[in-house]
Amino acid sequence: MIEIKNVTKKYGDKKALDNISFTVNDGEIFAFIGHNGAGKTTLIKSIVGIHDFEEGDIIIDGVSIKENPLECKKKIAYVPDNPETYEHMKGIDYLNFICDMYEIDQETREKNIKKYASIFEIEDKLTDTIESYSHGMKQKIVLIAALAHEPDILIMDEPFVGLDPKAVFDIKKILNEMIKDKKIVFYSTHILDVAEKLCSRVAIIKNGKIIKSGSMKEIKGDKSLEKVFMELEAEK
């Protein structure tokens, strides 16, 4: 479970996050949506321990990210909106480096790297340096790195950008398999029709504040998620 408790994050005098609270339960694909600059990435980076915050707390399976960040990070995989890697490394070396950090045994890492490299069709590219990869291939190597250590919580910020249609289909299938195992997928996106179909619950952030949160059915009612979002964006 992820518990966001009264989190406030400031940049100077501006509140990027303003007293935010909501919960993400085990076995959920949770959509986190908002306009550019609304605070989505700031909160995501706070959850994964990249950003500190002035007030409140974030609890990962009963553990505070402030009090024990390392224990929390062991449970999390993070896929950023821009695939950031060590580009001088070969793909396979990068994947093993990530598995080393998470102390993944040789048998498990080999099994998972083989599995996901096959799914994303880049087995023959793993011995190439990452700098030679296209944007889509870099996104795939980051996804494989995230999945190889079998995280309890997968946090993704615009994960489908740059991916081909088959890869998008494959990652949706993987996410649905994860929630069957009672894991958490926390997913930020601007592609609202995908979020509507994929996610069971949603929170909408605007100007650093949560303006709607609940089940997908509760939030959208008889409308599309896109229509609800546009109506909320139009309100002052």
N, C-alpha and C positions, 0 to 999 in steps of 0.2 A: 504494500500500500504506500502511496505517496500522499502525505498530508501537507498542504500549503497553508500556513497559519499566520495570517495578518502580516504578510511580507511587504515591506516598503523598501524600495531601492531608489537612491537619489543620485543624480549627476549635477553637482552644484546645488542650486536651489530648485531644480526641476525634479519632480517625482516621476521616474520612469515606471515604477510599480507603486501603487497607492493602496496599502492595506488589503492585499489580495489574500483570499482564502477559498480553497476548495479541496476536494479529496478525489484521488484516482484509485479505484479498487483493483484488486487482483483479478485477472481474467477479463480486462477491458482494453479495447482500443479507444483511446480518448482523444478527441479532436480539440485542438487549441487554435482558435482563429481570431483574426483581427487585421486591421489595415497596416500598411507599412508604418513603422514607428510607434505602434500601439503598445509595445512592451513584450511581444512574444519571445523574441530571442533573448532579451534580458532575463526573463523568468527562466527560460530553458537553461541558460548558462548559470543561473543561480542554483537550479536543481542539481546540475551535474558538478557543481563545485568550482566553476571557473570564476564566477562573480561572487563577491561578498554582498551583504545587504545590511541596512542599518537597523531594521526592526523586524520582529517576527521570527519564524523558524520554518524550516523544511524538514520533515520527518520521513525517512525512508525505512519502511518496515520497523518502525519503533525507534529508530536511531536518528539523532539530530545531525544534519549535514554540518552544522557549526561546531558541534562538540566532537564528532568523530567522522571527519570527511573521508578518510581512507576506507573505513568499513562500508560507508555508503557507496563510494565509487566502485568498490568491488562488485556490487550488484548491478551496476549500470553500464550500458553501452550507449554511446552518443554518436549520431550521424548528423553532422552540421549541414547547413544549407550550401556551403562551399567545401568540397572535399579537400581537406588540408592533410597532406601527407609529407613524408620525407622523400622528395622526388628523385634524389640520387640513388635511392635504394631500389633493388629489384622487388617486384610484387611479392614474391614468396618470402623474401627477407623481412619485408614490412609486416606481413601477416604473422610470421614467427616472433617478431619483436613485440607485437601486441599480445600474442599468446604468452610470451615470457612475462610480461608485466602482470598478467592475470594468473600467472603460475599454472597454466594449463598443461597437463601431461602430454607426452608425445603422441600417444595413441589417439586421444581425443582430438588434438589439434589436426593431426593428419586426416582423420576421418571427416572432420567438419570443413577443413579447407578443401579437400577433394570434393565433398558434397556440394558446397556452395559455388566453387569455381566451375563445376560442371553445370549447375543450374544456370549460372550467369554467363556460361560459355566463354570463359577466359582462361581455361586450363593452359592453353598453349602460349599465353602471354605472361605467365607468372614469373618466368625467368628474364623478362624484359625490365628495364628500368621504368619507374613510374612516370618519369618526365616524358617518356615516349607515348604515354597513354592519351587517348582522347578524354574529354570531360566525362563522357558517359562511362568509360572504363575506370576512371579515377573514382567515380561514384560507386561503381561496383566493387572495387577493391576495399573501399571504406565500409561498405555494407558487409562484405565477407569478413573483414576484421571485427566488426561489431557482433556478428552472429557466431563467429568461430569459438568464442569463449562462453557461449550459452548463457547470456545474461538473464537475470530475473526481470529487468526493466530495460526496455529499448526506447530511447528518446530520439526522435527524428524531427529535423527542421527542414521542411521542403525536400523530402528524400527522393521524389520522383523527377526532379529537374534534371534533364539531360539523359534520362534513361529511355531506351527503346521500348516499344509496346510490349514485347515479350518479357523484358525485365520487370516492367511495371506489373504485369500479370503475375509473374513469379513471386515478387516481393509481397503482393497482396495475399497470395496463398500461404507464404511463410508466416505472415503476421497472424492469419487466422489459425494456423497450427500452434503458434505461441500461446494464444489466449486459451486454447483448449487445455494447455498445461498450466493454466492459472497465472501466466506471466502478464506483465503490463506493457502495452505499447502506448506511448504518449507522442502524439503526432501533430505537428504544426504545418499548416498548408494554406495556400490561397485557392487551391482547386476544390471548390466547395462541393461539387457534385460527387467527387470521389470520397470526400470526408463523410458526406451524407450516407453513402452506401456502405462504407467500410467501418464506421465508428458507431459505438453504442451510446456514448455520452459525449458532451461537448461543453466547452466554456468559451465565451466570446469576450475578448478584451478590447477596450476602447480608451485611449488616452490614459493608459496605466491602471484602469479599473475594470474589474469583472462586471459586465452589465447583464449577462445571462449565463446560467450554468444549470445543467440537468441532463436528463436522458435526451437522446436525439428526438424521440417522439414528442416529449414535453416541449422542447424548444421550438420545433418547426410546426407542430400541429398538422394542419392540412396543407401547409405551404411548403415550398422547397426551402432548404437551408439558405440558398443564395438569396431568395426573396426576403427571408427574415433578416439576414445579415444586412442587405441593402436598406431595409426599412430602419434598422437600428442605427446604421451609419448616418442616415439622413436626419435623425433626431439630434437636437442640440442639447 
